[in-house]
């Protein structure tokens, strides 16, 4: 059965309270003060209010679950696009090299191969997190950032032991914080100032994720509200403001902690500590 939209629920709930209040007032006018009518009105009002709170909570939870499912689908799409794109690039390079060789243009072939090797060496970033799914996500996000002119650097100094469920959690965390960093960095007018740095390290107890990105000094950020659901520095509606609140919720569910710092008014840094025993 289709559930009534929240606006309709609010309408009928408000109407119910108004009817109860009207009945009470009519009872007072006709019979004088009636303590039982008052008690009934209070009880029904409390019950109605409780119902509203439960309904709001269900809507909120459903919204977050929907956001997570959309991220999973987006990740699958990223994997497909990533593999197709690189297969297409390799095919094109091989075609060019074949034509140069077939035409006897040996020097041009050597130059082309050398430039291709130099470009590949410069652009190559090795991602070995211990999770193939997470590695693919990071590769795709790095490609997206570089295609938009962002200087992105990544340093992975540990190999995680992740259960399937925790893999999904880590994908959600990395996806949200990197998307947030890319969006903030793209708002900077000077392209050379768009930078993102990501690191993943570990000690005997925790795995630590640190992401630092530049952002426009004109962007107003309220550190105390960043992890609130619905908070956003953007004016757009939709799912804006859900990303970091989802990250915060996942981190708490893993008994970790998350910290925010702003440096010199132009660098935004998130530091996330996750107990390793909760990741496997």
N, C-alpha and C positions, 0 to 999 in steps of 0.2 A: 504494500500500500504506500502511495506517495505521501511523504510528510508535508505538513503545511510549512510554507516559508516562514522565517523568523519574524518578518514584518507582520504577517497575519497573526502569528502567535501573540506578539506584543499587543496588537489591536484588540483581540478578543480578551486577553488578560486584563488590559486596561478597562475594557467595557465591563468585565465581570466585577472589578473593584468598584466602578461607578454605580453599578446596579445594587451591589451590597450596601454601599453608602446611602443610596437613595432609599432603600428599604428601611434602613435604620432610622433615617430622618423622618420618614412617614410614620414609623412605629412610635417615635417620640411625640410627634404632633397629635396622633390619634389617642395613644394610651398613656402618654407621659414617659419619663425616663424608664428604659427597660434594660436592666443589666445583662439579661440573657441575650438580647439582640446585640448589645455592644460586644459581649464576649464572642458571639458567633461571627460578627464582622471581623474582629481582630484575628480569630483563628483562621477564617477563610482567607483573609488578606495575607497572613504569614504563609499559609499553604500555597497561595498563588505566587507569592514572591519567591518561595523556595523552588517552585516549578520553573519559574523564569530563570533562576540561577543555574539549575540543572540543565535546562535547555541551552543556555548560553555556553555552558561548559562543553556540552556535546557538540555544538556547532564549532567551537574553537578547536576541539580535538580532531574533528573530521577535517577541518581546514588544514591542520598540520599534516595529517596522514596523507591528504591529497597532494600537498606540496612535496612530501617525501616520495610518493609514487611517481609524480611528474619528474622528479630528479632522477629516479631510477631509469625511467624511459628515456630521458635526455642522455643519460650516461650510455645506454645501449646504442642510441643513435650516434653519439660521439665515437664509439668504438667502430661502428660500421663506416662512418665518414672517414675516420682516421686511416683505416686499412685501405679503403678504396682510393683515397687521395694519394697515399704513398705508392700503392701499386701502379696508379696512373702515372705518377711522376717518374718512377723507375722505367716504365714502358717507354715513355717519351724520350728519356735520356738514352736508352738503348737504341731507339730508332735513329736518333741523331748520330750516335757513334757508329752505327752500322752504315749509314749513308756516307759518312766521312771516310770510313775505311773502304767502302765499295768504290768510292770515287778516287781513291788513291791519295787523299789529302791527309797524309800521315802527320804532318806538323800541326794541322788544325785539330786532328783527332787527339794528339798528345796535349795540346793546349786546353781543349775542351775537357779531357779527362782530369787534367791537373786542377783546373778551376772548379770542377765538380767535387773533387776530393777536398780541396781547400774549403769550399762552401759547406760541405757535409761535416767536416771536422769542426768548423767554427760553430755550426748550428746544432751539432749533436749534443744532446743532454741525456745522460744515462739515468734512468729511473729504475731502481731496484728496491722496492719497499718490502718485498716478500709476498706481495699480492699482485697477480697479473692484472686483475680488474682495476686496482688502484693505480698501477703503472700506466695503463692505457688512459685512464682519466687524466693523469698528470701530463702525459705526452700531448693529449688533445688540448688541454688548457694552455700549455706552453705555446703550441702552434697558434691558438686563437690570440694570445697576447702578442706574439711576435708579428702576426699578420696585421695587427692594429697599431704597430709601431711602438710597443712597450718593451723596454729592456727588462727582461725577466731572468732572474738567476735562481737556481735551485740547488740545494746541498742536502743530499740524503746520506746520513751517516749511521744508519742502522737498518736492520732487516726485521720487520715485525712478524710475529706469529699470530695470525688473525683467524678467528672462527668465521664461517660464512655470514653469520649475523653481524659480527663486528666489522667485517669487510664493508657491509652496507652502511654501517654507522660512519666508518672512516671516509667512505666515498661521499657521504652527505656532508661531513665536516669540511673536507677539502674542497668539494664543489662549491659550497656556499661561501667559504672565506676567500677563495680565489676569484669567484664571480664578483664578490663585493669589492675586492681589490682592483679588478679590471675596470669595473664601472667607475670607481672613485678616481682612478688614475687617468681614465679617458677624459675626465672633466678638466684636466690641466691643459691650458691653451698651448704651452710650449712643449712640443713633442719630445725634445731631448730631456725633459725633466720627468718623464713618465717612467717610473721604475717600480719593480716588485722583486722582493727577495723572499724566498721560502726555504726553511730548513727543517729537517726532521732528525732529531738526535735521541739518544737514550742514555740512561744510567741504570743501575741495578733495579730501580724501583719504577721509574716513569719513562714513558715515551713523550717527548716534547716537540710540539709543532710551533714554529714561530713564522709569522708572515708579516712583512713590513712593506708598506706601499706609500708612495707619495700621493698627496691629494691637494686639491685647489685650496689655497688659504681663504678663498671667498666662501667656501663651504662651511656652514655652521654645524659643528658636531657637539652634541651634549653627551659626554662620556658616561654620565650616570644613567642615561636612558638608552644607550646603544643596544642593549640586549633585551629591551622591552618589545613585546610583540606589537607590531604595527608601527613602531618608530622608524622613521626614514628621513634622510636628508633630501629626498626627492619630493616633487610635488605630484608625481604620477600616482594613480591608485592601483588597484589590483593586488598582486602578491608582494609589492614592495614593503620592506620592513619585517618580513617573516624570516629571511635568511639567517641572520645572526641570533635571533631568538630560538630558532630550531637548533643551531649549533650549541647554544648555551644549554638547552634542555638535554641534548644528547650527552654533552660533557658531564652534566650533573648526574645523569642516569648511569654513567660509567664511573662515578665517584671521583671525577677529575675536577680541575679548576681552570678558569679562563680569566685572563687579565688583559686590560687595554691600556696602552700608553700612547700619548701624542708627543712627538719630539719637534721642537722648534716651530710648531704650528703648521708644519707641512708634511710630517711623516706620521702615519697611523700604523701601530703595531699591535697584533694580537699574539698572545702567548698562551698555549694550551698544554696543560700537563695531564696525561692519562696514565693511570696505574696499569702496568703491563699485565698483571695477573687478571685484569678484567677484559683484556683484549683477546685472549686465546679461548 
